[in-house]
């Protein structure tokens, strides 16, 4: 089968084609696994963290990709959840132990044995993959394959961020960055909290314009001051500057949710601007988002179908994944990026 393979960690500024097209064996499903014939796979900023070495080192060589849509093509021994031909999705969570206190509490995203799709095992930048059937999810008919792919990470992680932010109708919400996840957060907020005003901070003028088109009440640069203090801010950027600026714009007792698996170090010196008096005082809260649970994915898909929420996306052939990754790196983004595989 065709697959795009990551063989080594590299800097995308120096290596503009970190993934190589290869022909590898079609995987066989193990006990309790299904094999999926993949139709599309979303492209995520987390792949940049993986390629450039900001994550715990992946198991190389590896097939990246964790926003996978396809159909069940073969069943392993012991499976019962799906039938051949069912359309399914695979998100960042490939598996967890199921026995630790976190898993038993429904927080398998915090499990020490969390296995990440496309990092610890082969993912969706290929024609086929296998996955434990427990962690595959059904895809509502409401979505096309290309629409469904970004929902599995960008959408679901945005959904989890909203839950952690404890939004109440009428709160002022800020969004730092306006890419694949943030634009879906804005759509969710417009549906669930009609009296909540959304303020968007983004580096590029086209991103700020896109936010206004989708219903933001105000948009400005990352370093701008919002016209009103914000009860909660969700940061979806890979940088440190937005964290400091977000804290400055928070209301007393406000909540900053950092929706990023890793931060790049390029602007780490910005943290030197952090002061207790201006940024942290008055009981402000900071919370990070760690991975996803299977329930986050299924709950978000149900919500998105009921609310008729669909992502904006751009489609690329599998062989152009390096181009899509570079565009994510350079923040040439309007919505999400999706690979067409079959």
Steps between C-alpha positions, in 0.01 A plus 500: 500500500602864456601685814680819596774406748690704759849350530677761712444813706585815306455877492241600239695817428785283374310196375194599297408137424527306829256226391589251229258308276557126553342166417448298820302184585128526568457440876304204638252564783586338832249373754228761567629720217352604166677593179391822336526595134576870535330761286628824659718616788525845655828688541566634850755730664585207728672338203738798497578440868564136419720567196703773670554306822289688754310184597632192673686335209268302271564137415695548177440436221133589538201597289362825652137614491229488766182640341415188304180420311437178310296181486549177690657259253593202723408383850742349751411215734266601781356813339129577526456879490524546120426318179694502176400812305425717804644853480721581798750753628819479704619791714821571696406241763593159359473316832547521878545239772136503616603405856669799667311753712491749212348250257248383760397863558448553126821702466697258286663804337716517817593128501873427529455237228320736260587399142485779241384432145764588244776535761521184709338290226440552128224746420299633211744632239459168321248289313430267795542484876386285792352617830337344809128509425436658843677816386348527153188718482198499272469800270156664458361503145471879531872538423688424183832325556697823452270690738524230766881475516570837672223432749701215655774725639454869422131476585518257790791676671311828459198336662713385794644850531151649528414251775815586695438873454165465682329741262170648615259667261580870500871461582758679289719242327837563336668283239877524453575386145241417238578177318342156473395468865409860581263545206303196619499631858343821372229303318427298816479812714259667256274193525515429873546844655313755294566784747876442517718748315813362332819706465769361269874571509695391191827594333377525143239737357334224298451292816346798678268561205401131496412523870276798440328318213418213739351728765776635724402836653860630483835387362847640554867413501645275768649799682184714485281568802142378472232768546357304793655271760452130423355237733680219319758471224587191297852507358546284189843628395845334504665809653558652847417863424123431478505343846645814658270727300197286587568531873519878459151504342334270753236621743554443874450129568519434126604169346774444241482164322814406306388279213840392368687175548834683489634856477785593270805661661550774240340771718559353843680819603155664491436333835743753648217753459282300738436682826294391797330839534396544134436142390438257787348687793127504581445123497550440130505132401716317246419150379647291220315259272659154490406273212143377457271232635293281271191658656618850403505391136159330501334778703636769270389317184149471647495871585638604162237297316215649708637853456585452130862598569738425217861609455657711232773294335752475217560170322842361393607170342697269731820569307474872586499451877838676534353806326204498740731466802717791388189715457393414856851589618483833319143559624348502154174374641132554436320229689649150485718304257399151386680234294303310234628143504241289317 
